[in-house]
Amino acid sequence: MRQGMQPGDMSPGPNMTMKHKTPDQLEEMHFRSVLERLSPNQGAQMLRYGWQREGVISLAQGEGSCKTPDFIADAAYKALQDGKTFYAPALGVPELRQEIANYYEHLMGISLPTSRIFATGSGTTAMHLALTSILEEGDEVVAVTPIWKNLLGAVELTQSKIVQVPLEAQEKGWQLDLEKLFDACTTKTKAILIVSPSNPTGWIMPEHEMKEVLEFARDRNIWIIADEVYHRLTYDRPYAPSFLEICEPHDRLFSVNSFSKSYAMTGWRLGWLVGLAESESVIRDIALYDNMGPPTYAQYGSIESLRHGEAFIADQLKLWKINRDKLRAYFDSKGNILWPPSEATFYSFFKVEGEPDCLSLAKRLIDEAALSLAPGCAFGKCCSGWLRLCYAVSEDKMDEAIKRLDTVIG
Ligand SMILES: Cc1ncc(COP(=O)(O)O)c(C=O)c1O
């Protein structure tokens, strides 16, 4: 049983079911022993707990409340009608790979050959493809935290070890001490994992720090795995700096991306991966044995999102900025809440003075205020006491959520 949880509090997920078995029982069942060692997923447990309660406003999950725009859905529907219902190449239909190349050219002015671009069945799948192409049992991955829990789980599944390097929360924003990052690397370090913009903090790694990381990684033959899924969710610039802008084609880099957040397509399960020049055949092999590529018809929807999605991104950001400012004004009025400023994503990662136990606070919020937030301890070792709130909802919902929050922390 996890810290702070009571038996019967939550319906068990796969992870908890495993934990109810003794190692002997597991061995008897012939499941992989690594599953017994996966770190607990307190965020997922709390999410399920919130789902069980009537009338809960859930700001615990990382997605916007807008449905996918019609021009994207229509294109996928047309593709279905046109018979785009057959197997397609495992790395994506050529039109989509080309459209992703065009997107980078228009947005960042960088030229990427389609042989380095792989369409995937989600950002999560892109991450798994990248990790499983390089990690072996016993490797170490140095990850900047707080970090989206699923990425830690994805590394753990490869039987590599995660070494966490926490950002520091300062009044002016989250900061990374690069020396700490470099000191955490050993001869076993295979990769540095950086999520920028970060889920949950909204921290953006500045380009000059990216350059230092790249130099360090080049010297040590360490891979950089850059999760850039939130690169368009920026309030003060058109996009967040990308490792793709500074890396050469042969640098050991994987950049993970997704259609989920920018284009309100979380349920489509579509993403992409950009790899180094030598990676195409390796990623193709793994993709073939994985899902043989993303759904064919859906890829035609995502082509339209890249071609015509800019206005939609801007509209979403406008709404999220209103909510962000509302929340900032509310927190400022309380005086007992630390929310280091961030210029990206749709998350507030905050801490309430005098509330060190984020699991019990998250549970109280559900029980007493019907408001579900994600507990900070789900985002790494450093994050006990923090909460993550996703403000990508309607203004009315945001107003109601603030009222509910106030009944517990006010
Ligand atoms: C940092 C990060 N990477 C990847 C993903 C996965 O995105 P997708 O929906 O494409 O699997 C998420 C989803 O929340 C995320 O927060």
The ligand as an ORCA input file, in Angstrom:
! r2SCAN-3c Opt
* xyz 0 1
  C       5.827     15.781    -21.129
  C       4.878     14.911    -21.889
  N       5.360     14.139    -22.873
  C       4.547     13.346    -23.578
  C       3.195     13.307    -23.328
  C       2.367     12.357    -24.129
  O       1.612     12.896    -25.122
  P       0.705     11.959    -26.028
  O      -0.719     12.283    -25.713
  O       1.054     12.318    -27.418
  O       1.049     10.549    -25.718
  C       2.654     14.068    -22.304
  C       1.233     13.998    -21.977
  O       0.747     14.540    -21.006
  C       3.521     14.896    -21.559
  O       3.069     15.661    -20.566
*
